[in-house]
C-alpha cells in the first residue's frame, strides 16, 4: 500500500446522504484505487529474481530481465526486442544428372 497518501477512516454518514457525503465517499474510493495501482516506494534489504527473463522480448514496459552479461535491465518505452533463436542447417551431397 502506498504510504505517501494515507486515507482517513470514513465517518458513518447520516441517514440522508447529502451530495457532499457522496462526493467524499467517492474521493476515498478513488484514493484507494490510486494507491492499489501506485504502491509507492519499496525499501528492502535484498531482492531475488526467480526465473527472470533473458530478454526484453514479449515483456511490458517496466518489466525487468537479465541480459547476456548478467545485468538487470528494465524494458523502457520505445525499445525494440527481436526474438532470439538459433538455427542449424545441414546439407548432404546433391547429385544432379541430365
WOGIPE-V49141 format. One record per residue. N is the residue number from 1. RES is the residue in one letter. SS is DSSP state (helix for helix, strand for strand, loop for the rest). PHI is phi in radians with two decimals (999 if undefined). NEAR is the number of other C-alpha atoms within 10 Angstrom. Layout:
BEGIN
N&RES&SS&PHI&NEAR ; N&RES&SS&PHI&NEAR
END
This chain:
BEGIN
1&X&loop&999&14 ; 2&X&loop&-1.22&16 ; 3&X&loop&-1.59&10 ; 4&X&loop&-1.33&10 ; 5&X&loop&-2.16&12 ; 6&X&loop&-1.32&11 ; 7&X&loop&-1.90&13 ; 8&X&loop&-1.30&7 ; 9&X&loop&-1.01&7 ; 10&X&loop&-1.46&9 ; 11&X&loop&-1.28&9 ; 12&X&loop&-1.24&7 ; 13&X&loop&-1.29&11 ; 14&X&loop&-1.21&8 ; 15&X&loop&-1.08&6 ; 16&X&loop&-1.75&7 ; 17&X&loop&-1.26&9 ; 18&X&loop&-1.65&11 ; 19&X&helix&-1.05&9 ; 20&X&helix&-1.16&9 ; 21&X&helix&-1.12&15 ; 22&X&helix&-1.15&11 ; 23&X&helix&-1.07&11 ; 24&X&helix&-1.09&14 ; 25&X&helix&-1.11&15 ; 26&X&helix&-1.16&12 ; 27&X&helix&-1.09&12 ; 28&X&helix&-1.18&15 ; 29&X&helix&-1.12&13 ; 30&X&helix&-1.09&12 ; 31&X&helix&-1.15&14 ; 32&X&helix&-1.09&17 ; 33&X&helix&-1.12&11 ; 34&X&helix&-1.05&14 ; 35&X&helix&-1.11&18 ; 36&X&helix&-1.16&12 ; 37&X&helix&-1.61&10 ; 38&X&loop&-2.35&11 ; 39&X&loop&-1.18&12 ; 40&X&loop&1.56&13 ; 41&X&loop&-1.30&10 ; 42&X&loop&-2.07&6 ; 43&X&loop&-2.04&6 ; 44&X&loop&-2.52&6 ; 45&X&loop&-1.51&4 ; 46&X&loop&-2.65&5 ; 47&X&loop&-2.52&6 ; 48&X&loop&-2.25&6 ; 49&X&loop&-1.83&10 ; 50&X&loop&-1.84&6 ; 51&X&loop&1.02&8 ; 52&X&loop&-1.26&13 ; 53&X&strand&-1.12&16 ; 54&X&loop&-1.74&16 ; 55&X&loop&-2.69&19 ; 56&X&loop&-1.43&23 ; 57&X&loop&-1.11&15 ; 58&X&loop&1.45&13 ; 59&X&loop&-1.64&14 ; 60&X&loop&-1.45&12 ; 61&X&loop&-1.05&13 ; 62&X&loop&1.70&12 ; 63&X&loop&-1.38&14 ; 64&X&strand&-1.93&19 ; 65&X&strand&-2.60&21 ; 66&X&strand&-1.90&17 ; 67&X&loop&-1.35&14 ; 68&X&loop&-1.09&9 ; 69&X&loop&-1.62&6 ; 70&X&loop&1.54&9 ; 71&X&loop&-1.58&10 ; 72&X&strand&-1.39&14 ; 73&X&strand&-2.29&15 ; 74&X&strand&-1.99&16 ; 75&X&loop&-1.26&19 ; 76&X&loop&-1.88&13 ; 77&X&loop&-1.10&9 ; 78&X&loop&1.59&7 ; 79&X&loop&-1.50&9 ; 80&X&loop&-2.05&11 ; 81&X&loop&-2.19&12 ; 82&X&loop&-1.65&9 ; 83&X&loop&-1.13&9 ; 84&X&loop&-1.72&8 ; 85&X&loop&-2.77&5 ; 86&X&loop&-2.19&4 ; 87&X&loop&-2.42&4 ; 88&X&loop&-2.07&4 ; 89&X&loop&-2.10&4 ; 90&X&loop&-2.16&4 ; 91&X&loop&-2.19&5 ; 92&X&loop&-1.67&5 ; 93&X&loop&-1.43&5 ; 94&X&loop&-2.02&5 ; 95&X&loop&-1.98&5 ; 96&X&loop&-2.05&5 ; 97&X&loop&-2.10&3 ; 98&X&loop&-2.28&2
END
